[in-house]
Amino acid sequence: MNQIHFFNLTSTFFPVLYLVFFTFFFQARKVTAVDENFRICRVPRYCGKINIKFPFFIQGRDEPRCGYPGFEIQCRNNSLPSFSFGDGDYIINDIYYHNQSCHLSRAVSFDKYAICSHSIRNISLPSDRFLLPSLQNKTFLFFNCNLSSSRELSRYNIHCAAKNESNATLALFSNDPMLNFASEYCDTRVVVPVAFTSGEGSLEGMLNRGFMVEWITSNCSICEASGGKCGFDNATSHFKCFCRDRPHAWLCRPKNKNELRFKLGLGLGKPTPYLSIFSEVLIKGNRNIYR
């Protein structure tokens, strides 16, 4: 008789056990699932020794969703990253994410010939993405200047070959009181931002050391502080904070405590209806065996 009861118990016990197991497995998996956007964009990315993260992304290598439109950069031979603007290519020497700025320099080095041959152009930054810091120094290069009419400007002459006093090239800094005066005696001018002031080496050296720019995008620090990764949703054309559970507007919010408790209860701790059935089967089975 006990063998019959044991057979009836096991025939009921195992299906219920399987049901409990699969309920636990799938609920636990659901609780621990990681959003695809977060998983992709949390992977560290580098070009040389420079960490690349939002708003930048490496063209042809990174997922565009991990950056912001218009901030794609090139990473040739895994050396220094570079940008392409309207007036040429620029090397990114360093990126300062805490204040949304970076140190740029032209990919083609300046020399005296480049300055004297007028091959230097005004920098052409996309105004919807970048701006020059207001306190940054600038070098003003004046071309075809007539020094015979004003001897006071002679000290700014950079003495280009094949030039004379009627078509000289001058270099002045933005804080020079003679700046407006020079404009009256020269045909054209080019403005080159510099991160260093006069007296810190040669003109070519200062121009080659580059300048600072600030970028204009959504602030990423709030999202990162909440544990998320910044990105962009092409479907909505909006900034997104990619979190473990799903994308959020600005930051990762803690899960609703009741919802979390419910999910954990299903998968981990709180008795489910299936566990109740399982317990009842065991109790009844034990009673039948020991009668």
LOVOLUM-688145 format. One record per residue (C-alpha): x, z, y; residue in three letters. Coordinates in steps of 0.02 Angstrom, whole numbers. Layout:
BEGIN
<rec><x>X</x><z>Z</z><y>Y</y><r>ALA</r></rec>
...
END
This chain:
BEGIN
<rec><x>0</x><z>0</z><y>0</y><r>MET</r></rec>
<rec><x>140</x><z>44</z><y>120</y><r>ASN</r></rec>
<rec><x>218</x><z>-125</z><y>89</y><r>GLN</r></rec>
<rec><x>56</x><z>-212</z><y>140</y><r>ILE</r></rec>
<rec><x>48</x><z>-110</z><y>299</y><r>HIS</r></rec>
<rec><x>230</x><z>-148</z><y>336</y><r>PHE</r></rec>
<rec><x>197</x><z>-334</z><y>313</y><r>PHE</r></rec>
<rec><x>49</x><z>-328</z><y>432</y><r>ASN</r></rec>
<rec><x>154</x><z>-233</z><y>558</y><r>LEU</r></rec>
<rec><x>298</x><z>-357</z><y>555</y><r>THR</r></rec>
<rec><x>182</x><z>-507</z><y>566</y><r>SER</r></rec>
<rec><x>113</x><z>-435</z><y>728</y><r>THR</r></rec>
<rec><x>275</x><z>-358</z><y>790</y><r>PHE</r></rec>
<rec><x>388</x><z>-511</z><y>796</y><r>PHE</r></rec>
<rec><x>274</x><z>-628</z><y>897</y><r>PRO</r></rec>
<rec><x>251</x><z>-490</z><y>1025</y><r>VAL</r></rec>
<rec><x>439</x><z>-457</z><y>1027</y><r>LEU</r></rec>
<rec><x>474</x><z>-641</z><y>1061</y><r>TYR</r></rec>
<rec><x>346</x><z>-641</z><y>1201</y><r>LEU</r></rec>
<rec><x>426</x><z>-488</z><y>1282</y><r>VAL</r></rec>
<rec><x>600</x><z>-563</z><y>1266</y><r>PHE</r></rec>
<rec><x>556</x><z>-730</z><y>1346</y><r>PHE</r></rec>
<rec><x>459</x><z>-643</z><y>1485</y><r>THR</r></rec>
<rec><x>611</x><z>-536</z><y>1523</y><r>PHE</r></rec>
<rec><x>729</x><z>-686</z><y>1515</y><r>PHE</r></rec>
<rec><x>634</x><z>-802</z><y>1631</y><r>PHE</r></rec>
<rec><x>587</x><z>-667</z><y>1757</y><r>GLN</r></rec>
<rec><x>766</x><z>-605</z><y>1767</y><r>ALA</r></rec>
<rec><x>826</x><z>-784</z><y>1789</y><r>ARG</r></rec>
<rec><x>700</x><z>-811</z><y>1928</y><r>LYS</r></rec>
<rec><x>758</x><z>-655</z><y>2019</y><r>VAL</r></rec>
<rec><x>943</x><z>-705</z><y>2011</y><r>THR</r></rec>
<rec><x>921</x><z>-892</z><y>2053</y><r>ALA</r></rec>
<rec><x>1033</x><z>-951</z><y>2196</y><r>VAL</r></rec>
<rec><x>974</x><z>-1084</z><y>2320</y><r>ASP</r></rec>
<rec><x>1065</x><z>-1250</z><y>2300</y><r>GLU</r></rec>
<rec><x>1105</x><z>-1266</z><y>2486</y><r>ASN</r></rec>
<rec><x>1185</x><z>-1094</z><y>2488</y><r>PHE</r></rec>
<rec><x>1283</x><z>-1130</z><y>2329</y><r>ARG</r></rec>
<rec><x>1354</x><z>-1293</z><y>2397</y><r>ILE</r></rec>
<rec><x>1395</x><z>-1236</z><y>2574</y><r>CYS</r></rec>
<rec><x>1475</x><z>-1070</z><y>2528</y><r>ARG</r></rec>
<rec><x>1623</x><z>-1158</z><y>2445</y><r>VAL</r></rec>
<rec><x>1777</x><z>-1139</z><y>2558</y><r>PRO</r></rec>
<rec><x>1837</x><z>-1305</z><y>2632</y><r>ARG</r></rec>
<rec><x>2007</x><z>-1342</z><y>2706</y><r>TYR</r></rec>
<rec><x>2101</x><z>-1484</z><y>2787</y><r>CYS</r></rec>
<rec><x>2283</x><z>-1434</z><y>2776</y><r>GLY</r></rec>
<rec><x>2283</x><z>-1251</z><y>2826</y><r>LYS</r></rec>
<rec><x>2131</x><z>-1261</z><y>2939</y><r>ILE</r></rec>
<rec><x>1968</x><z>-1189</z><y>2874</y><r>ASN</r></rec>
<rec><x>1826</x><z>-1314</z><y>2897</y><r>ILE</r></rec>
<rec><x>1650</x><z>-1245</z><y>2913</y><r>LYS</r></rec>
<rec><x>1494</x><z>-1268</z><y>3018</y><r>PHE</r></rec>
<rec><x>1472</x><z>-1366</z><y>3129</y><r>PRO</r></rec>
<rec><x>1614</x><z>-1472</z><y>3058</y><r>PHE</r></rec>
<rec><x>1615</x><z>-1565</z><y>2894</y><r>PHE</r></rec>
<rec><x>1744</x><z>-1683</z><y>2820</y><r>ILE</r></rec>
<rec><x>1679</x><z>-1861</z><y>2816</y><r>GLN</r></rec>
<rec><x>1668</x><z>-1932</z><y>2640</y><r>GLY</r></rec>
<rec><x>1711</x><z>-1767</z><y>2558</y><r>ARG</r></rec>
<rec><x>1590</x><z>-1632</z><y>2616</y><r>ASP</r></rec>
<rec><x>1402</x><z>-1623</z><y>2606</y><r>GLU</r></rec>
<rec><x>1333</x><z>-1670</z><y>2780</y><r>PRO</r></rec>
<rec><x>1204</x><z>-1530</z><y>2761</y><r>ARG</r></rec>
<rec><x>1346</x><z>-1403</z><y>2779</y><r>CYS</r></rec>
<rec><x>1386</x><z>-1467</z><y>2954</y><r>GLY</r></rec>
<rec><x>1298</x><z>-1534</z><y>3107</y><r>TYR</r></rec>
<rec><x>1268</x><z>-1718</z><y>3150</y><r>PRO</r></rec>
<rec><x>1407</x><z>-1788</z><y>3258</y><r>GLY</r></rec>
<rec><x>1537</x><z>-1661</z><y>3200</y><r>PHE</r></rec>
<rec><x>1610</x><z>-1761</z><y>3057</y><r>GLU</r></rec>
<rec><x>1799</x><z>-1757</z><y>3053</y><r>ILE</r></rec>
<rec><x>1933</x><z>-1853</z><y>2959</y><r>GLN</r></rec>
<rec><x>2060</x><z>-1770</z><y>2845</y><r>CYS</r></rec>
<rec><x>2195</x><z>-1896</z><y>2807</y><r>ARG</r></rec>
<rec><x>2322</x><z>-1846</z><y>2674</y><r>ASN</r></rec>
<rec><x>2254</x><z>-1668</z><y>2684</y><r>ASN</r></rec>
<rec><x>2355</x><z>-1637</z><y>2843</y><r>SER</r></rec>
<rec><x>2282</x><z>-1597</z><y>3014</y><r>LEU</r></rec>
<rec><x>2099</x><z>-1644</z><y>3041</y><r>PRO</r></rec>
<rec><x>2055</x><z>-1770</z><y>3176</y><r>SER</r></rec>
<rec><x>1911</x><z>-1832</z><y>3283</y><r>PHE</r></rec>
<rec><x>1872</x><z>-2005</z><y>3348</y><r>SER</r></rec>
<rec><x>1803</x><z>-2014</z><y>3525</y><r>PHE</r></rec>
<rec><x>1768</x><z>-2164</z><y>3634</y><r>GLY</r></rec>
<rec><x>1944</x><z>-2167</z><y>3709</y><r>ASP</r></rec>
<rec><x>2043</x><z>-2138</z><y>3549</y><r>GLY</r></rec>
<rec><x>2085</x><z>-2018</z><y>3408</y><r>ASP</r></rec>
<rec><x>2120</x><z>-1833</z><y>3432</y><r>TYR</r></rec>
<rec><x>2209</x><z>-1710</z><y>3319</y><r>ILE</r></rec>
<rec><x>2126</x><z>-1541</z><y>3291</y><r>ILE</r></rec>
<rec><x>2270</x><z>-1418</z><y>3302</y><r>ASN</r></rec>
<rec><x>2164</x><z>-1263</z><y>3279</y><r>ASP</r></rec>
<rec><x>1982</x><z>-1207</z><y>3274</y><r>ILE</r></rec>
<rec><x>1919</x><z>-1042</z><y>3347</y><r>TYR</r></rec>
<rec><x>1748</x><z>-1011</z><y>3273</y><r>TYR</r></rec>
<rec><x>1722</x><z>-843</z><y>3360</y><r>HIS</r></rec>
<rec><x>1704</x><z>-927</z><y>3531</y><r>ASN</r></rec>
<rec><x>1659</x><z>-1104</z><y>3475</y><r>GLN</r></rec>
<rec><x>1816</x><z>-1190</z><y>3539</y><r>SER</r></rec>
<rec><x>1958</x><z>-1294</z><y>3470</y><r>CYS</r></rec>
<rec><x>2130</x><z>-1352</z><y>3524</y><r>HIS</r></rec>
<rec><x>2146</x><z>-1542</z><y>3530</y><r>LEU</r></rec>
<rec><x>2286</x><z>-1663</z><y>3567</y><r>SER</r></rec>
<rec><x>2292</x><z>-1852</z><y>3568</y><r>ARG</r></rec>
<rec><x>2344</x><z>-1931</z><y>3404</y><r>ALA</r></rec>
<rec><x>2461</x><z>-2049</z><y>3499</y><r>VAL</r></rec>
<rec><x>2596</x><z>-1951</z><y>3589</y><r>SER</r></rec>
<rec><x>2623</x><z>-1971</z><y>3775</y><r>PHE</r></rec>
<rec><x>2789</x><z>-2034</z><y>3840</y><r>ASP</r></rec>
<rec><x>2843</x><z>-2091</z><y>4011</y><r>LYS</r></rec>
<rec><x>2812</x><z>-2273</z><y>3968</y><r>TYR</r></rec>
<rec><x>2631</x><z>-2235</z><y>3919</y><r>ALA</r></rec>
<rec><x>2605</x><z>-2147</z><y>4084</y><r>ILE</r></rec>
<rec><x>2688</x><z>-2279</z><y>4191</y><r>CYS</r></rec>
<rec><x>2602</x><z>-2425</z><y>4105</y><r>SER</r></rec>
<rec><x>2429</x><z>-2353</z><y>4143</y><r>HIS</r></rec>
<rec><x>2386</x><z>-2346</z><y>3957</y><r>SER</r></rec>
<rec><x>2317</x><z>-2170</z><y>3977</y><r>ILE</r></rec>
<rec><x>2128</x><z>-2162</z><y>3997</y><r>ARG</r></rec>
<rec><x>2008</x><z>-2028</z><y>4053</y><r>ASN</r></rec>
<rec><x>1951</x><z>-1923</z><y>3907</y><r>ILE</r></rec>
<rec><x>1779</x><z>-1974</z><y>3845</y><r>SER</r></rec>
<rec><x>1695</x><z>-1822</z><y>3767</y><r>LEU</r></rec>
<rec><x>1516</x><z>-1838</z><y>3703</y><r>PRO</r></rec>
<rec><x>1428</x><z>-1724</z><y>3826</y><r>SER</r></rec>
<rec><x>1293</x><z>-1674</z><y>3702</y><r>ASP</r></rec>
<rec><x>1423</x><z>-1597</z><y>3586</y><r>ARG</r></rec>
<rec><x>1577</x><z>-1546</z><y>3685</y><r>PHE</r></rec>
<rec><x>1627</x><z>-1484</z><y>3856</y><r>LEU</r></rec>
<rec><x>1790</x><z>-1438</z><y>3942</y><r>LEU</r></rec>
<rec><x>1812</x><z>-1254</z><y>3989</y><r>PRO</r></rec>
<rec><x>1782</x><z>-1234</z><y>4175</y><r>SER</r></rec>
<rec><x>1943</x><z>-1134</z><y>4203</y><r>LEU</r></rec>
<rec><x>2056</x><z>-1255</z><y>4109</y><r>GLN</r></rec>
<rec><x>2192</x><z>-1343</z><y>4209</y><r>ASN</r></rec>
<rec><x>2194</x><z>-1530</z><y>4232</y><r>LYS</r></rec>
<rec><x>2330</x><z>-1655</z><y>4272</y><r>THR</r></rec>
<rec><x>2285</x><z>-1793</z><y>4394</y><r>PHE</r></rec>
<rec><x>2383</x><z>-1954</z><y>4373</y><r>LEU</r></rec>
<rec><x>2373</x><z>-2069</z><y>4524</y><r>PHE</r></rec>
<rec><x>2423</x><z>-2252</z><y>4511</y><r>PHE</r></rec>
<rec><x>2474</x><z>-2384</z><y>4639</y><r>ASN</r></rec>
<rec><x>2508</x><z>-2255</z><y>4773</y><r>CYS</r></rec>
<rec><x>2582</x><z>-2308</z><y>4941</y><r>ASN</r></rec>
<rec><x>2716</x><z>-2179</z><y>4980</y><r>LEU</r></rec>
<rec><x>2782</x><z>-2273</z><y>5130</y><r>SER</r></rec>
<rec><x>2628</x><z>-2213</z><y>5225</y><r>SER</r></rec>
<rec><x>2649</x><z>-2031</z><y>5172</y><r>SER</r></rec>
<rec><x>2819</x><z>-1955</z><y>5136</y><r>ARG</r></rec>
<rec><x>2736</x><z>-1790</z><y>5091</y><r>GLU</r></rec>
<rec><x>2682</x><z>-1862</z><y>4924</y><r>LEU</r></rec>
<rec><x>2857</x><z>-1915</z><y>4871</y><r>SER</r></rec>
<rec><x>2890</x><z>-1753</z><y>4777</y><r>ARG</r></rec>
<rec><x>2747</x><z>-1796</z><y>4657</y><r>TYR</r></rec>
<rec><x>2823</x><z>-1965</z><y>4611</y><r>ASN</r></rec>
<rec><x>2868</x><z>-1974</z><y>4425</y><r>ILE</r></rec>
<rec><x>2987</x><z>-2122</z><y>4461</y><r>HIS</r></rec>
<rec><x>2926</x><z>-2256</z><y>4344</y><r>CYS</r></rec>
<rec><x>3041</x><z>-2404</z><y>4314</y><r>ALA</r></rec>
<rec><x>2999</x><z>-2563</z><y>4410</y><r>ALA</r></rec>
<rec><x>2897</x><z>-2463</z><y>4534</y><r>LYS</r></rec>
<rec><x>2930</x><z>-2441</z><y>4718</y><r>ASN</r></rec>
<rec><x>2858</x><z>-2343</z><y>4862</y><r>GLU</r></rec>
<rec><x>2709</x><z>-2460</z><y>4878</y><r>SER</r></rec>
<rec><x>2648</x><z>-2441</z><y>4698</y><r>ASN</r></rec>
<rec><x>2713</x><z>-2273</z><y>4639</y><r>ALA</r></rec>
<rec><x>2636</x><z>-2160</z><y>4506</y><r>THR</r></rec>
<rec><x>2603</x><z>-1978</z><y>4550</y><r>LEU</r></rec>
<rec><x>2561</x><z>-1824</z><y>4448</y><r>ALA</r></rec>
<rec><x>2472</x><z>-1673</z><y>4523</y><r>LEU</r></rec>
<rec><x>2386</x><z>-1521</z><y>4450</y><r>PHE</r></rec>
<rec><x>2207</x><z>-1475</z><y>4486</y><r>SER</r></rec>
<rec><x>2256</x><z>-1324</z><y>4592</y><r>ASN</r></rec>
<rec><x>2372</x><z>-1422</z><y>4706</y><r>ASP</r></rec>
<rec><x>2317</x><z>-1422</z><y>4890</y><r>PRO</r></rec>
<rec><x>2377</x><z>-1602</z><y>4909</y><r>MET</r></rec>
<rec><x>2254</x><z>-1669</z><y>4781</y><r>LEU</r></rec>
<rec><x>2126</x><z>-1739</z><y>4903</y><r>ASN</r></rec>
<rec><x>2263</x><z>-1805</z><y>5015</y><r>PHE</r></rec>
<rec><x>2339</x><z>-1905</z><y>4870</y><r>ALA</r></rec>
<rec><x>2170</x><z>-1987</z><y>4834</y><r>SER</r></rec>
<rec><x>2177</x><z>-2073</z><y>5004</y><r>GLU</r></rec>
<rec><x>2340</x><z>-2164</z><y>4966</y><r>TYR</r></rec>
<rec><x>2314</x><z>-2217</z><y>4785</y><r>CYS</r></rec>
<rec><x>2203</x><z>-2347</z><y>4700</y><r>ASP</r></rec>
<rec><x>2155</x><z>-2263</z><y>4536</y><r>THR</r></rec>
<rec><x>2170</x><z>-2095</z><y>4452</y><r>ARG</r></rec>
<rec><x>2158</x><z>-2026</z><y>4275</y><r>VAL</r></rec>
<rec><x>2113</x><z>-1844</z><y>4239</y><r>VAL</r></rec>
<rec><x>2197</x><z>-1766</z><y>4087</y><r>VAL</r></rec>
<rec><x>2151</x><z>-1587</z><y>4037</y><r>PRO</r></rec>
<rec><x>2298</x><z>-1476</z><y>3991</y><r>VAL</r></rec>
<rec><x>2302</x><z>-1304</z><y>3912</y><r>ALA</r></rec>
<rec><x>2460</x><z>-1257</z><y>4006</y><r>PHE</r></rec>
<rec><x>2506</x><z>-1240</z><y>4189</y><r>THR</r></rec>
<rec><x>2641</x><z>-1322</z><y>4293</y><r>SER</r></rec>
<rec><x>2816</x><z>-1255</z><y>4268</y><r>GLY</r></rec>
<rec><x>2798</x><z>-1249</z><y>4077</y><r>GLU</r></rec>
<rec><x>2906</x><z>-1398</z><y>4032</y><r>GLY</r></rec>
<rec><x>2902</x><z>-1583</z><y>4069</y><r>SER</r></rec>
<rec><x>2745</x><z>-1680</z><y>4113</y><r>LEU</r></rec>
<rec><x>2749</x><z>-1773</z><y>3947</y><r>GLU</r></rec>
<rec><x>2771</x><z>-1609</z><y>3854</y><r>GLY</r></rec>
<rec><x>2621</x><z>-1529</z><y>3937</y><r>MET</r></rec>
<rec><x>2512</x><z>-1681</z><y>3904</y><r>LEU</r></rec>
<rec><x>2563</x><z>-1685</z><y>3721</y><r>ASN</r></rec>
<rec><x>2526</x><z>-1500</z><y>3694</y><r>ARG</r></rec>
<rec><x>2343</x><z>-1541</z><y>3716</y><r>GLY</r></rec>
<rec><x>2194</x><z>-1450</z><y>3784</y><r>PHE</r></rec>
<rec><x>2044</x><z>-1343</z><y>3737</y><r>MET</r></rec>
<rec><x>1864</x><z>-1399</z><y>3713</y><r>VAL</r></rec>
<rec><x>1707</x><z>-1300</z><y>3677</y><r>GLU</r></rec>
<rec><x>1569</x><z>-1364</z><y>3564</y><r>TRP</r></rec>
<rec><x>1383</x><z>-1355</z><y>3592</y><r>ILE</r></rec>
<rec><x>1278</x><z>-1313</z><y>3438</y><r>THR</r></rec>
<rec><x>1172</x><z>-1172</z><y>3372</y><r>SER</r></rec>
<rec><x>1268</x><z>-1009</z><y>3359</y><r>ASN</r></rec>
<rec><x>1319</x><z>-981</z><y>3178</y><r>CYS</r></rec>
<rec><x>1378</x><z>-800</z><y>3192</y><r>SER</r></rec>
<rec><x>1204</x><z>-723</z><y>3171</y><r>ILE</r></rec>
<rec><x>1174</x><z>-818</z><y>3009</y><r>CYS</r></rec>
<rec><x>1346</x><z>-777</z><y>2939</y><r>GLU</r></rec>
<rec><x>1329</x><z>-593</z><y>2985</y><r>ALA</r></rec>
<rec><x>1170</x><z>-587</z><y>2879</y><r>SER</r></rec>
<rec><x>1261</x><z>-660</z><y>2728</y><r>GLY</r></rec>
<rec><x>1206</x><z>-840</z><y>2750</y><r>GLY</r></rec>
<rec><x>1293</x><z>-1007</z><y>2774</y><r>LYS</r></rec>
<rec><x>1250</x><z>-1119</z><y>2921</y><r>CYS</r></rec>
<rec><x>1189</x><z>-1295</z><y>2895</y><r>GLY</r></rec>
<rec><x>1071</x><z>-1432</z><y>2949</y><r>PHE</r></rec>
<rec><x>905</x><z>-1490</z><y>2877</y><r>ASP</r></rec>
<rec><x>891</x><z>-1679</z><y>2897</y><r>ASN</r></rec>
<rec><x>706</x><z>-1676</z><y>2852</y><r>ALA</r></rec>
<rec><x>663</x><z>-1568</z><y>3003</y><r>THR</r></rec>
<rec><x>817</x><z>-1608</z><y>3110</y><r>SER</r></rec>
<rec><x>845</x><z>-1423</z><y>3138</y><r>HIS</r></rec>
<rec><x>980</x><z>-1295</z><y>3111</y><r>PHE</r></rec>
<rec><x>957</x><z>-1191</z><y>2953</y><r>LYS</r></rec>
<rec><x>1031</x><z>-1031</z><y>2885</y><r>CYS</r></rec>
<rec><x>1058</x><z>-1062</z><y>2700</y><r>PHE</r></rec>
<rec><x>1029</x><z>-899</z><y>2606</y><r>CYS</r></rec>
<rec><x>1035</x><z>-851</z><y>2423</y><r>ARG</r></rec>
<rec><x>846</x><z>-861</z><y>2404</y><r>ASP</r></rec>
<rec><x>806</x><z>-1010</z><y>2517</y><r>ARG</r></rec>
<rec><x>842</x><z>-1085</z><y>2689</y><r>PRO</r></rec>
<rec><x>788</x><z>-981</z><y>2838</y><r>HIS</r></rec>
<rec><x>772</x><z>-1024</z><y>3023</y><r>ALA</r></rec>
<rec><x>911</x><z>-913</z><y>3093</y><r>TRP</r></rec>
<rec><x>965</x><z>-775</z><y>2973</y><r>LEU</r></rec>
<rec><x>943</x><z>-710</z><y>2797</y><r>CYS</r></rec>
<rec><x>803</x><z>-582</z><y>2792</y><r>ARG</r></rec>
<rec><x>792</x><z>-445</z><y>2661</y><r>PRO</r></rec>
<rec><x>665</x><z>-480</z><y>2525</y><r>LYS</r></rec>
<rec><x>496</x><z>-397</z><y>2538</y><r>ASN</r></rec>
<rec><x>519</x><z>-231</z><y>2449</y><r>LYS</r></rec>
<rec><x>353</x><z>-240</z><y>2359</y><r>ASN</r></rec>
<rec><x>388</x><z>-417</z><y>2301</y><r>GLU</r></rec>
<rec><x>561</x><z>-370</z><y>2242</y><r>LEU</r></rec>
<rec><x>496</x><z>-216</z><y>2152</y><r>ARG</r></rec>
<rec><x>363</x><z>-322</z><y>2066</y><r>PHE</r></rec>
<rec><x>489</x><z>-450</z><y>2006</y><r>LYS</r></rec>
<rec><x>610</x><z>-319</z><y>1947</y><r>LEU</r></rec>
<rec><x>468</x><z>-232</z><y>1858</y><r>GLY</r></rec>
<rec><x>422</x><z>-391</z><y>1767</y><r>LEU</r></rec>
<rec><x>598</x><z>-426</z><y>1711</y><r>GLY</r></rec>
<rec><x>688</x><z>-261</z><y>1706</y><r>LEU</r></rec>
<rec><x>604</x><z>-94</z><y>1726</y><r>GLY</r></rec>
<rec><x>418</x><z>-77</z><y>1756</y><r>LYS</r></rec>
<rec><x>312</x><z>-92</z><y>1598</y><r>PRO</r></rec>
<rec><x>222</x><z>-259</z><y>1585</y><r>THR</r></rec>
<rec><x>59</x><z>-293</z><y>1493</y><r>PRO</r></rec>
<rec><x>164</x><z>-367</z><y>1354</y><r>TYR</r></rec>
<rec><x>265</x><z>-208</z><y>1338</y><r>LEU</r></rec>
<rec><x>103</x><z>-108</z><y>1332</y><r>SER</r></rec>
<rec><x>38</x><z>-217</z><y>1191</y><r>ILE</r></rec>
<rec><x>205</x><z>-200</z><y>1104</y><r>PHE</r></rec>
<rec><x>198</x><z>-10</z><y>1116</y><r>SER</r></rec>
<rec><x>18</x><z>-5</z><y>1054</y><r>GLU</r></rec>
<rec><x>63</x><z>-111</z><y>903</y><r>VAL</r></rec>
<rec><x>205</x><z>6</z><y>857</y><r>LEU</r></rec>
<rec><x>96</x><z>161</z><y>874</y><r>ILE</r></rec>
<rec><x>-45</x><z>90</z><y>768</y><r>LYS</r></rec>
<rec><x>77</x><z>25</z><y>641</y><r>GLY</r></rec>
<rec><x>160</x><z>194</z><y>622</y><r>ASN</r></rec>
<rec><x>-9</x><z>277</z><y>599</y><r>ARG</r></rec>
<rec><x>-56</x><z>155</z><y>462</y><r>ASN</r></rec>
<rec><x>108</x><z>180</z><y>372</y><r>ILE</r></rec>
<rec><x>101</x><z>369</z><y>368</y><r>TYR</r></rec>
<rec><x>-82</x><z>388</z><y>320</y><r>ARG</r></rec>
END
